[in-house]
Every structure is written in structure tokens, then in C-alpha cells.
């Protein structure tokens, strides 16, 4: 079946991250994203796509830092709260009853209930289509011990993935395939 070209993201399953930032006054913001990816091993770079009108982008422009919180299905019911358009500097984490914990290298908080965290300092941004691709240098990456066995244990962490709108994917399994060297 052929679909419209702008519907192509509905063909991809993408891990959900919740990006936390802070305003110039230090007030936390949290919003879910699924257009994200590692970019480079050396230097360690991570990127995600954000609407230019989003408070996340406003905060990153103000102080250049963010945390990508890797979440599991246990936070699936919180996504609709985190994506609401609250007034600027209203803390979405409080609305979603999520716990802020201090990050190790940046000002924005981590989300305690997340499975893993990627703390970044903005390296650059690029306007692409109707979004801004934000590239961050990874300053710290950490995962809860119970979800690590040399790679993220997606089965145990029950990683949440997004398809489109209200459609998500659950139940990933680890598989190993031979790779060329």
C-alpha cells in the first residue's frame, strides 16, 4: 500500500525520550520526543528534532543544556500530560507526578523514574523542514544497573516506543545477528 510521503514516520518505531530543560530562572520543563538518534561516537553526539515554538527549544537556546531521559512503558500514561501546552515555566514534571533528581553534569534535572539518562550540552542546531535538529555533546550517559547487560536490556526496561499519535509499541526483545567487522 502506498501512503503519502509526509506519513512516512508511521512506518518507523522510535524510542521515546523525555527531554528535560530549565528556563533562565531554573524552572524545569519536560516534553516527550521520538525523533532522536545517536549521531557520532567521537565526539559523542546525540540529536533530536524539536518544533521551533516549543518551550524545550526556548530553554536550550537560553542555556544550551538538556537531558534525554529514556523511558519505559510504565510512563506511557504520562506522555499525554507531558505533551500538553502548559504556560511557559510551568513544571510539567509536577503535573505528571514525576520525580526530579539532580543531573551530574548539566543544570536540567533527570527524571528518577526513567531507565537511563543522556546529559548533553548543545553543540549546534540546524533548521530542517518545520523542525530544529538539536545536536548535543554527550557529557554523561548513565543507565540503572538492572537494565544494563553490556547494552540496554530493552526487555527488562520495557522501553516505550512511538509510532504515531496515540500509537506506541511495547515488548521489544534483544536479538543478536552476525555483523561485518
HELIX and SHEET records of a PDB file:
HELIX    1   1 UNK A    5  UNK A   11  5                                   7    
HELIX    2   2 UNK A   55  UNK A   63  1                                   9    
HELIX    3   3 UNK A   73  UNK A   78  5                                   6    
HELIX    4   4 UNK A   79  UNK A   82  1                                   4    
HELIX    5   5 UNK A   92  UNK A   95  1                                   4    
HELIX    6   6 UNK A  145  UNK A  147  5                                   3    
HELIX    7   7 UNK A  154  UNK A  157  1                                   4    
SHEET    1   A 3 UNK A  14  UNK A  15  0                                        
SHEET    2   A 3 UNK A 161  UNK A 164 -1                                        
SHEET    3   A 3 UNK A 167  UNK A 169 -1                                        
SHEET    1   B 7 UNK A  28  UNK A  33  0                                        
SHEET    2   B 7 UNK A  17  UNK A  22 -1                                        
SHEET    3   B 7 UNK A  65  UNK A  70 -1                                        
SHEET    4   B 7 UNK A 116  UNK A 128 -1                                        
SHEET    5   B 7 UNK A 131  UNK A 143 -1                                        
SHEET    6   B 7 UNK A  45  UNK A  51 -1                                        
SHEET    7   B 7 UNK A  36  UNK A  40 -1                                        
SHEET    1   C 2 UNK A 100  UNK A 101  0                                        
SHEET    2   C 2 UNK A 110  UNK A 111 -1                                        
END                                                                             
